[in-house]
Amino acid sequence: MNKYLLVINAGSSSIKFAIYQKNTSTAQLVADAAGQIEEIGNQPRFTVKTPDAVVLVDRSLSINEAHDHASAIKLILNWLWAYFADGILLAVGHRVVHGGQNYSVPVLINETVLAELETLIPLAPLHQPHNLATIRALLDIKPSLPQVACFDTAFHHTQPAVAQRFALPHHFVDEGIRRYGFHGLSYEYIDSILPTLDPTLAEARIIVAHLGSGASLCALYKGNSVATTMGFSPLDGLVMGTRCGNIDPGVLLYLMDHYSMDARALENLLYHQSGLLGVSGISNDMRTLLASDDPQAHEAIELFVYRTGREIGSLAAALGGLDALVFTGGIGEHSATIRSRISHHASWLGLELNDSANATGASCISMPISKVSAWIVPTDENLIIAHHTLKLACHQPIHP
């Protein structure tokens, strides 16, 4: 009898999912299929593919079929029960953006945990509600199904207190206004893979560049997060697809005073109208910008590279040096041009890029004589969630 795990990553208008099969003889997890329902409540579409790109599902849905996250998750489950046939679903793992100050490791979800996570919605209002809506829907549909929450913030709990602190009065800090950091599941996966590429990386000073629509850097020392560019929210740090990254708080005061912008207007500007899209006026997609001759596209790329290079210097200072730079994420894994330009900014640290290796997307892209090694490591947040879920809940199988 086949045994499966389901991993869910819920966004504002989509539910992405991945299915893993547990090998009965080795207990290893094998990717089985992945899919999504996108444009929930608008023009929903349901797609599922196998790892070798065989299409299992590709169809439009009516709004009635997927008008909200609860209806969408019910549709996914109904498809899964048919797909599994006589197999069993062991558990479901969820990417939850915010774990707050209390959750530093994955946790089995119950009503108490869910209630505590709901109190964190003000800290991640654009992400947390959708993560939790899917969990709540599954609890309603199948209350006995084990669910595990894996947090994007958890990996950064190893940072020293001084790296998490804002220079604000203590009572604000006590209520949770501090630097949390995000993309932790990606960084945890990268950290688990690096020693298999080079055993010396297990003890090294490393900066991982997770560069995609959302972008951040994380400084690792001996596998622990020391500092990261995102802070209280996923807005902070690098220039991103539509997010501004680091900004002087005085700019926000100015916008409030001179443009009468309230919190919601600022939220829309900073999350959805800024970053690569705002600077270029063309697109939030790096591929589109790299193919464009528009001067504003070039300006957006230059700002992205400059800010990333400058933050690499900042994290290298936090580490007291640098042994390796790792690229991951959509841009980091696929854009040789961006890797080259960022590596040039890091040349003062002793990084010498191997241009031919970089162009072909090799695993190691630095010269043998380089004092700082450089790597391309594809991330896999779903797999790290699946491993945590298997560890916490594999002993509680659920039949369709």
N, C-alpha and C positions, 0 to 999 in steps of 0.2 A: 504494500500500500504506500503510495507516494505521500510525502509530508512536505508542506509548503509554509513559507513565511510571506507576509505581505508588508511592504514598506510604503508609506503614504507621505507625500509632501504637498500640503494644501496651500494654495495661494488665494488671492482675492477673488479670482474668477476661474480658477482651474483646480483640479485635483490630479496630480501626477502620482503614479504608483509603479512599483516594481515587484515582481514575483520571484522568489527564490525557492528552489527545491533542495531539501536536505538529503544528501546522499546517505543511504541507509548503512552502507558499509564503512565509509570514511567519516561520516558526520560533517563533511564539508558542505558549504552552501554553493549551489550552482545557479547562476542567473538563468531564469526560465523565460520570462517575458517582461515587457514594460509598456506602459500606456498612459493615457490621460483623457480626462474630459475637460475640454477648454471652452471658454466663452460661456460659462454657466450663467443661465438667466438671460442670455442674449441670443447667440446663434450657436448653441452647444454642438460639439463634435466629439465623438468617441473613437479613439484609435488605440490599437494594441499591436505591438510587433515582438517577434522573437529576437534574441541577440544577433542572429544573422540576417535580420531585416525582413523576415517573412511576415507579411501582413496577416494578422489574425482578425482584426476588426478595423473598419474604417467607414464610419457612417455618420451622417448628420442626425441630430436628435431634435425633437420638438421641445419647445420651452417647458411644456408640461412635464416632459420626461426628466429634465434637469433644470428646474427653476431655481434651485438652491443647492447648498452643499449636501443637505440630508438626502434629497432625491437623487443627487448624483452618486453618492456613496452607495445607496441602495441598488442603483443600476449596476455599479461595478461589482458589488457582492453577488447579485443574481447571475452576472456573467461568470464570475469566478466559480460559483458552485457548479455550474454546467461544465466549465473548463476542467475543474479538478476531477470530475466524474466521481470515482470512489475514493479519491484522496482525502486528506484532512488538512485543515488550516490550523497550524500550531498557534499562531499569534500574529498581531499586527504591531509594527513599529512606526512611530510618527516622528518626523522632524518638527520640533517645537522651537521657535526662535528664542524665546526668553525663559530662562529658569530662575531668574532673580538671584538673590543672595543665598538662597537655601539649597538649590538643586545644583550640585557639582558633579553628579553622576546620573546616568539614566535611571528611570524609576518605573515600576509597575503602576499603572493608573487605576485609581479608585475614586470615589466621589470626593473624598477629602483632598486628594492630590489635585483633582480637576478644579475644585473650588479655590485652592491656593493659586493655581496657575491663572485662573480668571482674574484674580486681584492684580496680576501683572500686565493686564491689557493696556493700562495707561502708559506703560513703559515701551510697548511695541504695538501701537494701535493699528498699524497697517498690516501686521503679520499675525499676531497672537490670536485675534478673534477667529480667523479662518482655520488656523491650526486646531483650535479647540472645538470649533463647530463640527469638524469631521470626527473628532474623538467622541463628542457628545452624540452624534448621529449613530455611530457604531455601538455605543452603549445602549441606545434605545432599541436598535435593531437586534443586537446579539449581546446582551449584558454579560453572558458567561465567557465571551471571547477575550482572552488576555490581550491587553494593550500596553505598550511601553512607550514612554516619552523620552526622546533623546534631544538634548538641548544644544543649540548653537553657542550658547554662552558658557557651557560647563567647562570646556577645555581651558578657558582662561582663568579659572579659579586659582591656578598655581602662581599667578603673578604676585609680586610683592605688593603690600598695601600701598606703598607710595606710588606705584604705577596705576593703581585703581582710583586714586583720590583726585577730586577737584578741589580747588582752593575756595571752597564755599563754607559758610558756617556749619558747624557740626550737625545741627538738627536737620539740615537738608540731606547730608550724607547718611544720617541715621535712618531716614525714610527711604533710602535706596537710590539717591542721586549720586552715581559713581560711574566709573568706566567699567563696562562689562566686556566689550569685545564680542565679535560674532564670527561666522564662518568656522566655528570651532569643530564641527563634524568633519569638514574638509581638512582642516589642519591635523586633526587626530588621525585621519586616514593616511595623509602624507607622512606623518611621523612614524606610523606603523610600517610603511613601505621602505623608507630611506635606508635602514640598515641592511636590507636585502640587496640594495644597489651598491653600497659601499659600507662595510662594517664600521669604519671610522666615523660615519655620520651619526651614529648612536650617541656619541659623546661630544658632538661638534656644536659650534655656534652657527646657527642657520637662520636665514630669513626666507620665509615662504611667501611668494607673491601670488595670491589668489586673485587673478585678473579676469573679470567678466563683466556682465552688466552691473553686478555688484562687485566691488573690488576692495581688497584690503591686504595688508601685510601683517605677518606675525613673526616675531623673533623667538626662536627656540634655543634653549640651552639644555643639553642632555635630555631632549625629548619633552621638556616642559615649556609652556608659554611664559615668556618673560615680559613681553610688551606687544601691543598690537595697535593698528591705526584707527580702527573703529572704537567708539567709546560708549557713551550712554545709549546711543541709538545707531542703527546702520547708516546714518547720514554722515558720520564723521570720517575724516581721513582723506582718502584718495578721491580724485575725480572719477565719477562712475557714469553709467549710461545715461541716466536722467537725474542722478543725485549730485548735489554740489560738492560733497566732501567738506573738508575743513573750511570754516568761514568765521570771520571776526564777528563776535556777538553784537558789536556796534552796528554792523550792517543790518541786523534784524531790527534793532531799535530804530534805525533810520527809516527802514521800510514801514514800520508801524506808524512812525510820526508823520512821514511825508507822503505815504501812499495809503494811509488808513487801513493797512492790512491786519487782519485778525489772525488767530492761530490757524484756522483752517486754510486761509489764503496763503499763509507762509508755508504750511505743510504741503500744499499743492505745488507751490513754486519750488521748494527745496527738494522734494521727492520726485516730482514728475516733469518739471519744466527746465531743469538745470543740467549740469554735467555735460557730457559730450553733445547731447541734443541742444541744450541751451546755448553753448558756445558756438557750435557749428550752424545752428538753425536749419540743419539738414536731416540728421539722423542720430540715434543713440547707438547705432551698430558700427563698430570699429571697421568692419570689412567695407561698408559703404563709404566711410570717411577716407580710408586708405585708397580707394579707387577714384576718389573725387579730386578735381583740380581746383575746387573752390578754396580761396584763401582762408575762409573761416573754418573749413574742414581741417586744413593744415594747422590752424591755430588751436583747435580742439585737441588734435593729436599731440601737438607740442606741449600743451598744458598737462595732458594726461601723463606723458613721459617725464616731464620736468618734476611734477609733484611726486610721482612714484620714485624717481631717482633721489629726490631730496629726503623723502621719508625713509628710504633705504639707509641713508646716512644717519638719520636719527636713531633707527633701530640698531644699527651697527654700534653706535655710541652706547646704547642701553646694554648691549651684549659685551662691550669692551673689545670688539674686534669681530671679524667675520671669517668663517671657514667655507660656507657654501650658500649659494643663492638658488632657490628652487622656483620654477615657474609652473603654475597650474591654473585651472579655470579656462573658460572658453577662449579668451584672448591669449592667456599665458601658454596654453597648450598648442594653439594653432597659428599664431602670428609670429613668424620669424622676424619680420620687420620691427615689431614692438619689442620683442626680446632683445634684438640687436641694439636698439636705441637705448633701452633701459640699462643693458649691460655696459654700454659706453659710459653712462653716467656713473656706474660703479667701478670703473677702471682704476680710480684712485685708491680703491680698497685692495687692489691686486688681482682683479678679475680680467683674464684675457680670454675673449670669446673665440671659439673655433667656428669660423664663419660657415664652413662646409657642413659641419655637424649640425649647426643651428638651422641651416637651410633645409636639411633633410629630416629634421625633427628627431635626431638621435636622442638617446636618454641622457648622456653626458655631453654637454655642448661647450665645455671649456677646453683650453689647450692643456696638454699634459704638464707644462711648466707653470700653469696659472696657480697663484697662491690661494685664490678663492675658486673653488669648483662651481660649475653651473649645471643645472639639471632641468629636464622637462619630465614632470611626473603627473600623468592624468589622475585626477581625483575621482573618488567614488564614495560620496556621502551615503548613498543607499546601502552599499555593502557594509559600511561601518555600523549603520543603524540595524541592519539585519543581524550582524554578529551580536550586538548588545541585546537585541530582542530574543535571539536564540538562547543566550546565556541566562536571561532573566525568566523566560516564560516557556521554554521548550517542553517542559514536563506537563503542560496542560493542553493536550490536543483537543481540538474542537471539530466535530463532524458537521458538514453542511446539513 
